[in-house]
Amino acid sequence: MAKNLNRSLTEAAKKTIHARREKGERETPTSHGVLGNRIQAASELTRGERVKRVHYMVEPEHCKLWEQHNRRYDLLNEMRCADLIEGFKSMGKQEFPAIVRRVEGQGEVSYEVICGVRRRWTAIYLGWKLLVEVRDLDDEQAFRLADIENRDREDISDYERALDYKSALNLYYTNQKQMAERLEVTVDWLSRFLALADLPDEIVHAYRDVTEICVAHGRALAAGLKDAKTRRRLLAKAKDLHGQGLEGKAVIGQLKKAVTQATQKVPLASYQTAKGKPMLTIDRKGRDGLAIIVEPGSGASKAELKDALHEAIEAHYR
């Protein structure tokens, strides 16, 4: 009976994986979920690969942060950790351990946190000991483990993740393709995050909080940053926004507007009637020519048009 159960669970797992691939979900992997974890556990038990994990209660101050962790620790506060604070208190304990590695020769520090930076912050805030699980991991394995845990979490921003990916690419992988294969994502998906990490400082500082910078913002500005003229206008606008404390949506709205204005063609000259209506537009045509457009519906008199045309020729005809 147990054998039939294991076979059924394995078949269910295969069908689930196949269905997700058919939907193209490989690009944005998600956590296993309750059923997935049970299937995985059953499969491990069947193969004799199930490993019993040992947990320890330690002083959080004895755990340093891994240098390559993917959070801005200075941005953590009571609000950003409110869900954990409430969870710790309501359960009366820390339900899920932080993943750590042992370190030696660093005084009272015995561990470094790979996954669980917010859990460490919360334990310190509450004055509790930290529940940890010790793993033997190299740096690349530690990076992938942290990425899997945080991939779908809303409390870590696209920009933080982008910086983490850029650092990991330089440290652990020879190219984007290799990195994408190891993370089980598409190269296109990964490249969008890497591009976000390369946003100019002028744009990053336009945001009141870097956690509000998302992949969609990077994609919206990508074309404008490639064109030299548009880039200058875009960066100038970004500098104007420094210190204004605008929310992310407002910032990207202003920056996109700057891109649009920079790409709009500005005529060589334009002339208006006495009432302020546009009547004549002059543009350059070829090396020496002029393109003259008499605007419809201006109500301009022939005398006004002749005067404007004479002025345009004198000013712009070579």
N, C-alpha and C positions, 0 to 999 in steps of 0.2 A: 504493500500500500504506500509506504514511504517512497519507494522507487517511482511509483506512478505519480505521486505528488511532485516529486522533484522534476520528472519529465514534463509534467503540465506547466510547472513554473518556468522551466527553461524555454518551452515552446511559447509561452505567453511573452516572455522577455524578448524572444526573437521577433515575434509579430509586432511588438511595440516599437522595437528599434527599426524594423523595416518600414512601419507606418510613418515614423518620424523622418526617416530619410526620404520617403516619397514626398513628404510635405516640405522638404528642404530645411528641416530643423537642425541640420548639422552645423549650420552657420552660427546659430545662437544656442549653444547647448544649455540645458537647464539641469537642476539637481534631480536626483533619482526619484524623489518623492517616497511616500510610505511603501507603496507597492513595489517600486523599483528596489528599495533597500531590502525588502523581504526576499525578493527574487535573488538579489545579489548574495544575501546571507545564505539562502538555501543552496545556491550554486557553490559557494565557498565551502559549506559544510559537506556537500556531496564529494567535492574534490579533496577534502581534508586540508583546505587552505585557510580555514578560519583561525585567526590569531586572537588570543585574549589580550586586551590592552590593559595596562596597569596605570592607574591614575594616582596623582599625588596632590596634596594640599600644601602649597608653598606661599611664602610671603611674596606679594607681587613686586615689591621693591628688589627682590633677588632675581627678577627676570628682566633682562634688558630687551630692547626692541631689535629685531634683526635689521641690519642696515638697509636691506632691500625691501622692507615691508611696504605695502602699497597704500598707506594712509598718511594724511597730514595730521600727525599727532597733535600739533599745536591748534588744530581746528576742533578737536574734541572738547565737548563741554556737557553740562547737564542736559541740555536740550537734545544734542545729537546722540546721547546715550540714554535717553529717557526710557526707551523700550526695554533696554537691558536692566536698568535700575529697577523698573517696575517688575520685570520678570524675576530678578534675583529676590526681591522682597516678597512677592506673592508665593514663590515656590519655597522660599526659605533656604535656598541653596542656588549654586551655579549649576545649571543642568548639563551644559555642554562644555567640555574642557577646552582650554587653549592648547594648541599644538606647539610644542617647544623642542629645542635641541639643547643638549648639555654643552656647557662651555667650561673651560678650566683656566686657572691662573688669573682670575679677575676678581679676587677678593670675595665679598659676600655674594656676588652675582654668579649663579650656578646654571642659569638657563637663558636662552634667547627665544623670544616669541616669534613664531612663524605665522600662525593664524590665531587671532584672538586679541588684537590690539585694543579693541573697545572693551573686551571682557577684562583685560588688565586695568584699563582706566577706571572701569566701574568698580572693580574690587578695591582699588585704592580709594576711590570716592566714598565707598561704604565702609571702609576699614575692615574688609574681609580678607581672608586668605584666598588665593587663586587656585582653582582646580586646573591641573595641567596633565597632558599626556605627552610623554617623551617619545620622540621618533628619531631614528638614525637616517638623516637625509643629507644629500649633497645640495649645493646651492640651486642647481637647476630643478631638482625634485622639489625643493622647498618652494621655489617660485611657482611651479605648476600646481602644487597643492594649495597655495594661497590663492591662486587665480581661480581654481575650481570652486573654492569656498565662497569667493566674493563675486564671481561672474554675474550672478543675477541679483545681487543685493542692491537695493535702492539707496542705501546709506553710504555707498562709495561712489563718487562721481565719475563721469566719463573722463574728465581731465586727469584725475588722480590715476585712473587705470591706464590712460594713454602714456603718462610719464613712466609708469611702471613697465609697460610694454617696451617703450623705447630703451630704457635702461637694460631690460632683460635681453633685448635683441643684441645689444653691444657686448653683453657679458657672457651669454650662453649659446648663441646661435651664429651660424655663418651667414645666413640670409633669411629673408622674410618667409620664403617657402618652407624652409626647414622648421622655423618657429611655428608657422601655421599648422604644419603637420603634427607637431608635438602637442599643440594646444587643441587639435581637432577642430579647427575653424578654417574658413576660406581665407585665401590671401587677400581678397578684396575687403573682407570684414576687418582683418588685422590692419591693412594699410590705412583705413579710415582713422583708426585710433593713433597710428604712428604719425599721420599728418596733423592730427589735433595736437599732439605733443610738440610740434614744430611751430605752433602759432607764435608770432612775434610778441615780445614782452609788452609792446605798446597796447596790443589788443588784450592780452591777459590782464593787465593792470586796469583796463577799463571796467572790469567787472568788480562789483563789491565783494564777491566771494567766488573763488575759483571753482567751487563745487557746482556753480550754476553754468559752467561752460560744458556744453555737450557736443557730441559728434555731429549733430545736425548743424550746429553753428559753424563748425569747421568746414563742412561741405558747402555751406552757403557762401563762405568767403573765399574758398579755394581759387576760383577763377580770377577774382579781383586781385588776389595776392600775386598771381603770376604775371599780370600786366604791370609794367613799371609805373606808368602814369596813374593807373587806378590804385596801385599799392600806396603811392605817396599820399593820395587823397584819403585813402582808407586809414592809414596810420595817423595822419594829421587829425582826422575825426576822432580816432580812438584816444589820442592824447587830450582832446577837448573834454572827453568823458571822464578822465581821471579825477577821482575824488568826489564825484557827484552822487555816489551811492545808489545808482540805478539798479533795479533788479535785472536778471539775465535777459528776460524777454525784451525789455526796453533797450538794453545795450545792443543786442543783435539787430533789433529793428532800426536803430540809428546807423549802425554799420552797414547794413544792407542798403539803406537809403543812400549812403555815401557812395557805395559801389554803383548803384543805378545812375546817380547824377554824374559820376565820372565817366560812365560809358555812353552817356547821351551826347550826341553831336551838337556842338555849339556853333552857330553860324558866324561867319566872319564879321558881319555887321547887320543891324536891324534898325529900321526907322519907323517912327510912329506918327500918327496924325496929331493935330492940335488937341484932339480929345483923348489922346493916349492909346488909340487902337493901332495894332501893328499893320503897316501898309506895304513895307518893302523889306525883303530879306536878301542879303548878299552873301554868297559863298564863293570860295575859290574853286575854279574848274581848270584842271591841268596846271601847267606851270605858270602861264601868263593870263589865263582867261578868268572871267567872272560869271557866275550863275546868278541871274537876277530873278527873283520871284515877287510878283505883285500879289499881295495877300488878298483873298476875296472878302467882301463884306466889310471893308475898312471904312467906306464912305469918304475916302480921300478924293480931293479934287485933282484935276490934271496938273494944276500949278504946284500942288504939294508934292505930287509924284515926280514932276520934272525937277523940282528943287532937290528932293531926296536923291534922285538918280544922279544929278550933277555932283552932289556932295560925295556920293559913293564912288563915282568914277575918279574924282580928284583924289580921294583918300586911298583908294585900294587898287586902281588900275595901274599896272606897271608899264 
